[in-house]
Amino acid sequence: MIGIIGAGGWGTALAKVLADKGRPVQMWAYEPEVAQAINQQHINHTFLPGVELPDLIRASNSLEEVVSGKKYLFTAVPSQHLRSVARQMAPYVKPETIVISVSKGIDIESLELLTSVLAKELPMVDPNAIVALSGPNHAEEVARRIPSATVVATPVLKYAEEVQDLLISPFFRVYTNPDRIGVQLGGALKNVIALAAGISDGLGFGDNSKAALITRGLAEMARFGMVLGAQSPTFSGLSGMGDLFVTAASKHSRNAWAGREIGKGKTLDEVLASTKMVVEGVATTKAAYQIAKRNNVEMPITFITHQILFEGLSPHDGVSQLMGRMKTHEMEEVVFATYSWK
């Protein structure tokens, strides 16, 4: 049996992918009513409404029950709760367990990537057996078997291929990548750019504006990633450009929606109070801003988004500042590294 820690939309969608392949899945749900609905009605009304779940999926409010004895554990809790949940998981995790991190974000307290958080809180697990999964994947579409693709990343090929085999199906194509840092940063930073693109939409701007934000945002993501040890080609792949496009342009995107509401004049607090869903880009904007400042990484879109969210800058003034920056060349130096597996 496979354990999934977190019964949000994405955790539930992955549970369905696994169950559709005949694999029994046990999910940990924080909310008792979510676990009850999954077990009794075979649906997650709160986070993935309208999708019937196979009988092979069961849910529990007991973390010990879901974690104990599992060879594979997927962590699908909001990034800012991951450390505390992992700490509670630790007494029940087997040393041979493979842990797959499917949340997207950066830990705001330590400014660490989520696989690093898991490695510290689950020291009994081989650090290379902590795998990052990220890609252009809306839970609603994956759960409904709409053809989708994703990436699993870890420096050791055997672990990446094991998770690839676990998940791959005719509807869900899984690629491997040794660049665990880059794959995670693509999934985290695209939420910041999606917020900015949403703000642009909320202001009533058009496709030209959004295209510029997405393209220049990708350059920021790659610049940031290379400073932290990522490989630049990763940002042109599914977990970079792919995820950025689907998050910035899709009607399903929580981050783009939040940006639109802010662009229309709502405050960040008003936007967050109006949804049960986690808008990961908010915390990631704060974390990316701090890391970029510390490492002198030029990230104008991220910095302006930070000012709009947390420093009282109006969206209109933010656009004026971006458009009034010093002139520069489009093509900046990019160093292409060579991928290698351990």
C-alpha positions in Angstrom: 0.0 0.0 0.0 1.1 3.5 -0.8 0.7 6.5 1.6 -0.2 10.0 0.6 0.2 12.7 3.2 -2.3 15.4 2.4 -5.7 15.1 0.9 -5.8 18.3 -1.1 -6.6 18.4 -4.8 -3.2 17.3 -6.0 -2.7 14.6 -3.4 -6.2 13.2 -4.3 -5.4 13.3 -8.0 -2.2 11.4 -7.5 -4.1 8.9 -5.4 -6.4 8.3 -8.3 -3.6 7.9 -10.7 -2.1 5.2 -8.5 -5.5 3.5 -7.7 -6.4 3.4 -11.4 -3.2 1.3 -11.9 -4.5 -1.1 -9.3 -2.4 0.1 -6.4 -4.1 0.5 -3.0 -3.6 4.0 -1.5 -4.1 5.3 2.0 -4.4 9.1 2.4 -3.9 11.2 5.5 -6.5 14.0 5.7 -6.2 16.8 8.2 -9.9 17.5 8.0 -12.1 14.6 9.4 -14.9 15.5 7.1 -12.6 15.0 4.1 -11.6 11.6 5.2 -15.2 10.6 5.9 -16.3 11.7 2.4 -13.5 9.8 0.7 -14.3 6.6 2.6 -18.1 6.7 2.5 -18.9 8.6 -0.7 -15.7 8.1 -2.7 -15.3 11.7 -3.4 -13.3 14.7 -2.1 -16.0 17.3 -2.1 -13.8 20.0 -0.5 -10.7 19.8 -2.7 -11.5 17.8 -5.8 -15.3 18.0 -6.3 -17.0 16.0 -9.1 -14.3 13.3 -9.4 -15.3 9.8 -8.3 -12.6 8.0 -6.5 -11.8 4.2 -6.8 -12.5 1.9 -3.9 -8.8 1.3 -3.6 -8.4 4.8 -2.0 -9.0 5.0 1.7 -8.4 8.0 4.0 -7.5 8.4 7.7 -6.9 11.2 10.2 -4.2 9.1 11.8 -0.7 10.0 10.5 0.7 7.0 12.3 -1.7 4.7 10.4 -1.0 6.2 7.0 2.8 6.4 7.4 3.6 3.1 9.1 4.9 0.2 7.0 4.8 2.1 3.6 7.5 1.7 1.0 6.3 4.8 -0.8 5.2 8.0 0.8 4.0 11.1 -1.1 4.1 14.4 0.8 1.3 16.6 -0.5 0.8 19.2 2.3 1.2 22.9 1.8 4.9 23.9 1.8 4.8 25.9 5.0 3.3 23.0 7.0 5.7 20.4 5.6 8.4 20.6 8.3 5.9 20.1 11.2 4.1 17.2 9.4 7.4 15.5 8.5 8.5 15.8 12.1 5.3 14.0 13.2 5.9 11.3 10.5 9.5 10.6 11.5 8.9 7.9 14.2 6.9 5.8 11.7 9.1 6.0 8.5 11.1 3.0 7.5 14.7 3.5 6.4 14.0 1.9 3.0 11.1 4.2 2.3 11.1 6.4 -0.9 9.6 9.8 -0.2 8.1 11.8 -3.1 7.7 15.5 -2.5 4.9 16.8 -4.7 4.3 20.2 -3.0 5.6 23.4 -4.6 7.3 26.1 -2.6 10.2 27.2 -0.5 10.2 26.9 3.3 9.9 30.5 4.5 11.7 30.0 7.8 14.8 28.2 6.6 14.7 29.3 2.9 15.3 25.6 2.0 13.8 23.6 -0.8 11.2 21.0 0.3 13.4 18.0 -0.3 16.0 19.5 2.0 13.4 20.0 4.7 12.4 16.3 4.3 16.0 15.2 4.4 16.6 17.0 7.7 13.3 15.8 9.3 13.5 12.2 8.0 17.2 11.4 8.6 16.6 7.6 8.5 15.8 7.9 4.8 18.5 7.9 2.1 18.7 11.6 1.0 18.8 10.5 -2.6 15.5 8.5 -2.1 13.7 11.8 -1.5 12.3 12.5 -5.0 10.8 15.8 -6.2 7.8 15.6 -8.5 6.8 18.7 -10.5 5.3 19.7 -13.8 2.4 21.4 -15.6 -0.3 19.4 -13.7 -3.7 20.8 -12.7 -5.2 18.2 -10.4 -8.6 18.5 -12.0 -7.2 17.4 -15.4 -4.9 14.7 -14.1 -7.8 13.1 -12.1 -10.0 13.1 -15.2 -7.4 11.3 -17.2 -6.7 14.2 -19.5 -3.3 13.5 -21.0 -0.6 15.1 -18.8 3.1 14.9 -18.2 5.3 15.5 -15.2 9.0 15.2 -14.0 10.5 13.2 -11.1 13.9 14.3 -10.0 16.7 13.0 -7.9 20.4 12.6 -8.4 20.2 8.8 -8.4 18.7 7.2 -11.5 17.4 4.0 -9.8 15.1 6.0 -7.5 13.9 8.3 -10.2 13.0 5.3 -12.4 11.3 3.5 -9.6 8.9 6.4 -9.0 8.5 6.8 -12.8 7.4 3.2 -13.1 5.1 3.7 -10.1 3.1 6.5 -11.7 3.4 6.3 -15.5 0.2 5.4 -17.3 -1.4 5.9 -20.8 -2.7 9.3 -19.5 0.1 10.4 -17.2 3.6 10.5 -18.8 6.5 10.7 -16.3 10.0 11.9 -17.2 13.2 11.6 -15.1 15.7 14.4 -14.4 18.8 14.4 -12.1 18.4 18.2 -11.4 16.3 18.0 -8.3 17.1 21.7 -7.4 16.0 23.0 -10.8 12.8 20.9 -10.9 11.8 22.2 -7.5 12.6 25.8 -8.2 10.6 25.7 -11.4 7.6 24.5 -9.6 8.0 27.1 -6.8 9.0 30.2 -8.7 6.4 29.9 -11.4 3.8 30.7 -8.8 5.4 34.1 -8.3 5.3 34.9 -12.0 1.8 33.6 -12.2 0.8 36.1 -9.5 2.4 38.9 -11.6 0.6 37.7 -14.7 -2.7 37.6 -12.8 -2.1 41.2 -11.6 -1.6 42.2 -15.2 -4.9 40.6 -16.2 -6.7 42.2 -13.3 -5.4 45.6 -14.4 -7.1 45.0 -17.8 -3.9 44.5 -19.8 -3.7 42.2 -22.8 -1.8 39.2 -24.2 1.3 41.3 -25.0 1.7 42.2 -21.3 1.2 38.6 -20.2 3.6 37.2 -22.8 6.3 39.7 -21.7 5.8 38.8 -18.0 5.9 35.0 -18.7 9.0 35.2 -20.9 11.0 37.6 -18.7 9.8 35.7 -15.7 11.3 32.6 -17.1 14.6 34.4 -17.4 14.4 35.4 -13.7 13.7 31.8 -12.7 16.7 30.5 -14.6 19.0 33.2 -13.2 17.9 32.5 -9.7 18.2 28.7 -10.2 21.7 28.7 -11.5 22.9 30.7 -8.4 21.4 27.9 -6.2 23.0 25.1 -8.2 20.3 24.3 -10.7 21.0 23.6 -14.4 19.6 26.1 -16.8 18.1 23.7 -19.4 15.7 22.4 -16.7 13.8 25.8 -16.9 13.0 25.2 -20.5 11.4 21.8 -19.7 8.1 20.7 -18.1 8.9 21.8 -14.6 10.0 25.2 -15.8 8.4 26.7 -18.9 5.7 24.0 -18.9 4.5 24.7 -15.4 4.9 28.5 -15.8 2.7 28.5 -18.8 -0.1 26.4 -17.4 -0.1 28.3 -14.1 0.1 31.8 -15.6 -2.5 31.2 -18.3 -5.0 28.7 -17.0 -8.4 29.3 -15.5 -7.6 26.6 -12.9 -4.6 28.5 -11.4 -5.1 29.7 -7.8 -2.0 32.0 -8.1 -3.2 33.7 -11.3 -6.7 34.1 -9.8 -5.2 35.7 -6.7 -3.2 38.0 -8.9 -6.2 39.0 -10.9 -8.1 39.9 -7.7 -5.3 42.0 -6.5 -5.0 43.7 -9.9 -8.8 44.6 -9.6 -8.1 46.4 -6.3 -8.5 43.8 -3.5 -5.9 43.6 -0.7 -3.9 40.4 -0.2 -5.6 39.7 3.1 -9.0 40.0 1.4 -8.0 37.6 -1.3 -6.6 35.0 1.0 -9.7 35.2 3.3 -12.0 34.4 0.4 -10.6 30.9 -0.4 -9.9 27.7 1.4 -7.1 26.9 -1.1 -3.5 27.7 -0.4 -2.0 30.3 -2.7 1.6 29.0 -2.6 3.0 31.9 -4.5 2.5 34.3 -1.6 5.0 32.6 0.7 7.2 31.8 -2.2 7.4 35.5 -3.2 8.6 36.3 0.3 11.2 33.5 0.3 12.5 34.1 -3.2 12.8 37.9 -2.4 15.0 37.1 0.6 17.2 34.6 -1.2 17.6 36.9 -4.2 18.6 39.8 -2.0 21.1 37.6 -0.1 22.7 36.4 -3.4 22.4 39.6 -5.4 20.2 38.0 -8.1 18.4 40.4 -10.3 14.7 39.6 -10.2 12.7 42.7 -11.1 9.3 41.0 -11.5 9.7 39.1 -8.2 10.8 42.3 -6.4 7.9 44.3 -7.8 5.5 41.5 -6.9 6.9 41.5 -3.4 6.4 45.3 -3.1 2.8 44.9 -4.3 2.0 42.1 -1.9 3.8 43.2 1.2 5.0 46.8 0.9 1.9 48.7 -0.2 3.0 49.4 -3.8 0.0 49.9 -6.1 -0.2 47.5 -9.1 -0.2 50.4 -11.5 2.9 51.9 -10.0 4.5 48.5 -10.1 3.9 48.2 -13.9 5.4 51.7 -14.3 8.5 50.7 -12.4 9.0 47.6 -14.5 8.5 49.4 -17.8 10.8 52.3 -16.8 13.8 50.1 -15.9 17.2 50.7 -17.5 17.5 49.4 -21.0 19.3 46.1 -21.5 20.0 43.2 -23.9 17.4 40.5 -24.1 19.8 37.6 -24.3 21.9 37.3 -21.2 24.7 34.9 -20.7 23.4 31.4 -20.0 25.8 28.6 -18.9 24.6 25.2 -20.0 25.7 22.5 -17.6 25.9 18.8 -18.3 23.4 16.5 -16.7 24.7 13.5 -14.9 23.3 10.7 -12.7 25.0 9.2 -9.6 
